[in-house]
Amino acid sequence: MRRLCAGLLATAIATFALGGAALAETIKVGVIATFSGPNAIWGKQFKEAIQVYVAQHGNEVNGNTIEFIYKDVGGPNPDASKAAAQELLIREGVKYLAGFDFTPNALAVAPLINQAKVPAIIFNAATSAINKQSKYFVRTSFTLWQVAVPAAQWAAKNGAKKVVTAVSDYNPGIDAETAFGSAFEQQGGTIVEKIRMPLQTNDFAPFMQRIKNSGADTVFAFLPAGPATFAFTKAYSENGLKEAGIGFIGTGETDETTIDALGEQAIGLTTAYHYSDVHTSELNRAFAAKLAELFPNSRANMASMGAYDGAHLIYKMIELAGTDGDKAIEAAKGLSWESPRGPVSIDPTSRHVVQNVYIRRVERDGGRLVNREFDLVKSVPDLGFDR
């Protein structure tokens, strides 16, 4: 009898142990981004920032192993984004999607995440309307309304009277043009011309001439980070706009990954943005130090921060809700934390990050150029969500 009881007890213990082990699982996160072609910097920055976060915080949440799976879509390509999402959801069985550098790539997956009830964390795509397409979208980056309105207000308060806007001709660019223009006109300024430039062009000389001829005292620019932003800002410097008395106000055009290549002519360029890699905080110093340790030749930018905070949000959602998509979205609403960029929170209505927007000026800091923060607007939401 004792042997029978002992055997039953051993079986019960073994069953309990196996059952407990079964509770833990590998939770897969699919990251859709650009890892090849001229815009491959997006995927690189996303992946490195995720690896920094995992190095700092481990790869387990509540005993579950978190596995990131990366899919390349080669640039702004909604068909490729949709195909990647289908493969990740069906073949890989991911419970969370993330990434999305370009707006069309994010919009393409909305029907899929609605059907699968899988949260999708946007690391960059910055059109306000994206989050209206699915309740499963949550964004940890920024929107153009969020940074362009503070840019317009600062420009108006600091002497700009007549502005020409120059933006890439796609949804985020149109958002930037509309947001800056409406806010600037509310401050009493005048938009003298609105220039929309092809998304894939790197030849900005003809547009520089139009800006010169516009009669503006300032140009406001928005282009997606990468080769285009570098080419536009370089063209501004090389075509004598500063010497002609035309000031510059932008968003991410002095991106940290290309700023040094702009050279001394970039010094003094002003931007309104949500992150600088020289932001003064202990968390940012720790982030930068770990990035330098793991990837000595890399430099953090806003894409890095969108992915780093995106990884943090995914970890918190898993901690609070596991793999239940609806519960995870509810758990994300109202979450707040201290990020390397400063204090952030997720707005319960827009499911978009509320954050500080910093006014920055390019300066030389030793052997490199930096975006030095010198003013800020606190706790800015997505100002375009309700429009």
VEXKOL-730215 format. One record per residue (C-alpha): y negated, x negated, z; residue in three letters. Coordinates in steps of 0.001 Angstrom, whole numbers, plus 500000, padded with zeros to 6 digits. Last residue first. Layout:
BEGIN
YXZala;...
END
This chain:
BEGIN
434772508734462673arg;436638508967465982asp;438392505591465699phe;435392503642464428gly;433932502323467681leu;437257500788468678asp;436386499980472289pro;433915497309473535val;434366496165477130ser;431414493786477479lys;428988492655474795val;428659488901474870leu;426302485949474504asp;426579482166474062phe;430153481631472859glu;430632478311471079arg;432662478518467856asn;433830474924467568val;433500471926465243leu;435510468800465971arg;435218465163466974gly;433179465702470101gly;432132469320470256asp;429940470110467257arg;428501473590467277glu;429116476837465396val;427475479781467149arg;429255482666468836arg;428328486182469963ile;431320487386471956tyr;432916490834471869val;434634491764475120asn;437741493902474950gln;439277497378474623val;442576497110472720val;443663500048470613his;445979502912471512arg;443163505190470256ser;443455507760473056thr;444900505772475981pro;442666502732475301asp;444761499630475903ile;443084497107478199ser;441589493626477972val;439830491152480274pro;439103487743478713gly;440335485901475571arg;443132484103477468pro;444123487613478569ser;443668489316481923glu;445548492589481959trp;445146496319481459ser;447600499080480558leu;445906502432479929gly;448415503636477361lys;451248501141477015ala;453605503125479260ala;453174506222477082glu;454097504172474025ile;457154502759475789ala;458249506216476901lys;458200507426473308asp;460030504359472008gly;462811504311474610asp;463992500695474368thr;463175499646477923gly;460400501755479379ala;458444499791481994leu;459753496259481490glu;460199496806477760ile;456596498015477473met;455406495060479565lys;457262492541477379tyr;455889494194474240ile;452352494021475651leu;452697490322476431his;454027489638472935ala;451034491477471484gly;448736489468473733asp;450070486278472177tyr;450194487795468682ala;446583489009468684gly;445524485743470323met;447120483578467668ser;445597485708464925ala;442191485227466590met;442474481460466354asn;444470478713468041ala;444691475204466619arg;447829473475465438ser;448669469800464900asn;450301469224468297pro;452533472327468117phe;454550472639471322leu;452309470602473624glu;449078471623471899ala;450066475289472161leu;450922474773475849lys;447511473214476501ala;445645475904474549ala;447350478685476532phe;446677476940479839ala;443014476401478896arg;442784480024477841asn;444231481215481140leu;441897478980483138glu;438874480429481380ser;436059479209479132thr;436566480360475557his;436990477180473495val;439577478740471175asp;437101481512470441ser;438008485173470653tyr;436633488702470227his;434136488108467457tyr;430464488211466522ala;429488485283464295thr;426594482855463938thr;426400479803461674leu;424430477042463436gly;426589474136462308ile;428466475081459137ala;426623472491457038gln;428168469767459183glu;431599470246457656gly;433382473364456449leu;436700471508456735ala;436310471529460523asp;436131475324460570ile;439377475944458695thr;441911476853461408thr;439182477802463880glu;437861480587461664asp;434170480365460798thr;434348483554458715glu;435776485586461585gly;432885487988462143thr;429688487257460273gly;425967486682460567ile;424208484243458246phe;420479483685457732gly;418760483565454367ile;415769481221454522gly;416296479620451116ala;417533476476452867glu;420282478553454487lys;421179480022451105leu;421378476603449448gly;424465477104447325asn;426622474623449249glu;426378476316452649ser;427028479862451459tyr;429757478566449131ala;431493476881452084lys;431361480158454017thr;432848482041451063phe;435567479481450338ala;436692479272453974phe;436762483031454362thr;438744483384451132ala;441327480702451941pro;442379482333455215gly;440870484918457526ala;440107488219455825pro;436537488482454512leu;433457489946456198phe;429890488885455624ala;426414489873456805phe;423681488130454841val;420207487719456287thr;416576487606455053asp;417402489820452101ala;415406489850448854gly;418550490524446839ser;418173487575444465asn;419681485029446833lys;422551487388447664ile;423184487978443972arg;423244484210443399gln;425736483774446220met;427895486468444648phe;428146484500441396pro;429170481347443358ala;431909483147445302phe;435032482004443481asp;437949482389445931asn;438982485814444657thr;441994487765445956gln;440194490584447781leu;437690491184444994pro;434097491227446344met;432037494203447475arg;428279493683447657ile;426021496187449417lys;422303495646448837glu;418991495997450679val;420378497211453995ile;417243497885456026thr;416665497490459761gly;415370500024462278gly;418087499567464924gln;419906502646463640gln;419816500951460232glu;421702497986461672phe;424347500205463288ala;424942502171460083ser;425102499079457910gly;427321497043460230phe;429880499813460624ala;429875500860456967thr;430190497326455557glu;432812496340458135ala;434884499475457491asp;434604498844453737ile;435860495325454308gly;438726496575456475pro;439765499054453747asn;439604496761450727tyr;436828495165448668asp;436103491996450613ser;432629492152452103val;429070491062451376ala;426302492970453170thr;422680492238452274val;420289492442455218val;416559493075455562lys;414875492938458979lys;416759490260460947ala;414688488965463840gly;417017488497466786asn;417331492048468080lys;418388493306464665ala;421022490578464297ala;422436491279467774trp;422765494996467061gln;424384494349463715ala;426923491892465163ala;427687494284468041pro;428458496986465424val;430533494614463276ala;432929493569466074val;434515496863467137gln;433886498593463835trp;435873495845462139leu;438814496487464399thr;440402494106466872phe;443746492487467717ser;446142494058470239thr;446887497286468337arg;449387500031469254val;451027502101466507phe;453731504594467556tyr;451383507608467431lys;451323507131463683ser;448744507410460905gln;445789507664463281lys;446368504090464425asn;445650502807460928ile;442257504542460607ala;440351501800462447ser;441132499155459833thr;441833495812461500ala;445309494620460609ala;445782491833463218asn;448651491711465727phe;449602495366465321ile;452373496416467712ile;454793498902466159ala;456659501228468525pro;459927502735467206val;460363506497466969lys;462688506010463953ala;461064508747461848gln;457502507980462905asn;458253504265462642ile;459342504730459038leu;456461506984457986pro;453935504455459369ala;455537501399457726val;453304501269454645ala;450099501624456674leu;450755498297458389ala;451263496369455154asn;448204497996453567pro;446086496844456561thr;447000493163456341phe;448342490861459093asp;451041493234460293phe;452903491583463189gly;455148493791465334ala;458139496121465275leu;460086497164468372tyr;463647498381468923lys;465200496265466182val;468585497374464858gly;468997494416462513glu;470412496340459550arg;468596499662459900ile;465292498913461632leu;464803495355460425leu;465917496112456883glu;463722499204456664gln;460750497300458080ala;461180494514455529ala;461361497036452689ala;458189498761453896lys;456356495440454167ser;457539494371450711ala;456231497607449227asp;452949497301451138pro;452203493787449824asn;449144492018451216pro;450693488561451574gly;454172487074451078gly;456195489693452974val;458055487275455262asp;460320488686457975lys;460658487194461455tyr;463194488213464123ile;462127487884467778phe;464876488113470400glu;464238489340473949ile;467183488949476319thr;467502491779478832asn;467796490975482539gly;464730493025483423asn;462780491115480760val;464194487832479459glu;462885485216477032asn;460815483118479424gly;457188483535480455his;455398480310479477gln;457715479168476686ala;458016482779475497val;454229483071475264tyr;453941479758473405val;456685480841471012gln;454838484078470338ile;451666482098469632ala;453523479822467209glu;455009482760465344lys;451742484647464892phe;449774481549463851gln;452365480551461243lys;452720484083459944gly;448992484384459388trp;448551480858457978ile;450857481866455127ala;447904483425453297asn;448084481211450200pro;451825481758449734gly;454531482028452373ser;454886483220455981phe;452964486493455706thr;453940488967458419ala;456526491445459705ile;457813490603463192val;460956492489464224gly;461644492634467959val;465272492703469069lys;466430493655472542ile;469552491762473541thr;471297493746476217glu;471763494114479966ala;473329497334481171leu;476685496175479879ala;476683493392482436ala;476400495959485186gly;479287497919483732gly;481400494786483513leu;480630493964487111ala;481333497520488203phe;484627497493486337thr;485587494165487896ala;484704495451491355ile;486655498646490764ala;489662496702489470thr;489549494421492498ala;489349497439494779leu;492281499100493019leu;494325495931493357gly;493457495565497018ala;494370499187497581cys;497712498692495786leu;498416495466497656arg;497644497173500939arg;500000500000500000met;
END
